[in-house]
Amino acid sequence: MSTPHIKLQNKAIKLINPTNMGSLEEHFQHLNILCLPKLYSFSVSKFMHSYHNKLLPNHFDEYFIPLSSIHYHSTRLETSKNLFLPRVNSSSGKCSLKFIGPKVWSSIPNDIKFATTFTFKWNLRNTSYMKKIPNYEL
């Protein structure tokens, strides 16, 4: 996955940090910068945290479907406040917030999910989770 935006960011990183470090990932770590796909996933994570803490406008209250409304019995996923992952049939559907939001949210560890807003952002950014976070297309 290499879009023109990502190629441009990679060139800019090499210009900012001309040292011969090796991989681009080492350049990003040295500069403490997220690559665009990880930045997108980070932003989606912050959005989903705001959704769960009811910090978004009322229009989003019913945008996602909680698993508790799908299953009428207790499940492990329900206790971690995961959301229903809708079925999509197109590549544009796989890029939608309605699909990516629950997917990103379910990949976040529970100890990070239930933190306050400031702690959530800090923990998300400064743990090994960001290294493992999936890259989603922009």
C-alpha positions in Angstrom: 0.0 0.0 0.0 1.8 3.1 -1.2 -0.3 6.1 -2.1 1.1 9.4 -3.3 0.6 10.9 0.2 2.7 8.1 1.8 5.4 8.5 -0.8 5.5 12.2 -0.2 5.7 11.7 3.6 8.5 9.2 3.1 10.5 11.6 1.0 10.0 14.4 3.5 11.2 12.2 6.4 14.3 11.4 4.5 14.9 15.1 3.8 14.3 16.1 7.5 16.6 13.3 8.8 19.3 12.7 6.2 21.3 10.4 8.4 21.8 6.9 7.1 19.7 5.0 9.6 18.5 2.2 7.5 14.7 1.6 7.3 12.1 4.3 7.1 10.6 2.9 10.3 13.8 3.8 12.2 13.5 7.4 10.8 9.9 7.7 12.0 10.9 6.4 15.5 13.9 8.7 15.7 11.7 11.7 14.9 8.8 10.5 17.0 6.5 10.8 14.0 3.7 8.3 13.0 3.5 7.3 9.3 0.2 8.3 7.7 -1.6 4.9 8.0 -0.7 4.7 11.7 -1.7 8.4 12.2 -5.0 7.6 10.6 -5.5 4.6 12.9 -4.5 6.7 15.9 -7.1 9.3 14.9 -9.8 6.7 14.5 -8.8 5.3 17.9 -9.2 8.8 19.5 -12.6 9.1 17.7 -13.8 5.8 19.0 -12.7 6.7 22.6 -14.6 9.9 22.3 -17.6 7.9 21.1 -17.5 5.5 24.0 -17.2 8.4 26.5 -20.1 10.3 24.9 -17.9 13.2 23.9 -19.2 13.4 20.4 -22.3 15.2 19.1 -25.7 13.4 19.6 -25.7 12.5 15.9 -23.2 9.7 16.6 -25.1 8.1 19.5 -26.5 5.4 17.3 -23.9 5.3 14.6 -22.3 2.1 15.9 -24.1 -1.0 17.2 -22.9 -2.3 20.6 -22.4 -6.1 20.8 -24.6 -6.1 23.8 -27.6 -5.3 21.5 -26.7 -8.2 19.2 -26.2 -10.9 21.8 -28.8 -11.4 24.6 -26.3 -13.3 26.7 -23.0 -12.2 28.2 -19.9 -12.6 26.0 -16.2 -11.8 26.5 -16.3 -9.2 23.7 -19.3 -7.5 25.3 -17.4 -6.8 28.5 -14.7 -5.0 26.6 -17.3 -2.7 25.1 -16.6 -3.9 21.5 -18.9 -3.0 18.7 -20.6 -5.0 16.0 -18.5 -5.2 12.8 -20.9 -4.6 9.9 -20.6 -6.7 6.7 -19.3 -4.8 3.7 -19.2 -5.8 0.1 -17.0 -3.2 -1.4 -13.6 -1.8 -1.0 -15.0 1.7 -0.2 -17.1 0.0 2.5 -13.9 -1.4 4.1 -12.6 2.2 4.2 -15.6 3.6 6.0 -15.5 4.7 9.6 -18.5 2.5 10.3 -16.3 -0.6 9.5 -12.8 0.6 10.5 -14.0 2.2 13.8 -15.1 -1.1 15.5 -12.2 -2.9 14.0 -9.6 -0.5 15.4 -11.5 -0.3 18.7 -11.5 -4.1 19.2 -7.8 -4.2 18.6 -7.0 -1.8 21.5 -6.1 -3.5 24.8 -8.7 -3.0 27.6 -6.3 -1.3 30.0 -5.9 1.4 27.4 -9.6 1.6 26.3 -11.0 2.5 29.7 -8.5 5.3 30.5 -9.4 9.0 30.7 -9.0 11.0 27.5 -5.5 12.3 28.2 -4.2 9.0 29.6 -5.8 7.2 26.6 -3.9 9.3 24.1 -0.6 9.1 26.0 -0.9 5.3 26.5 -1.9 4.7 23.0 1.0 6.7 21.6 3.6 5.5 24.0 3.1 1.8 24.2 4.1 -1.0 21.9 0.5 -1.0 20.7 1.2 1.6 18.0 3.9 -0.7 16.6 1.3 -3.5 16.2 -1.6 -1.4 15.1 -2.9 -2.4 11.7 -2.4 0.1 8.8 -5.7 1.0 7.2 -6.0 2.6 3.8 -6.6 6.3 3.7 
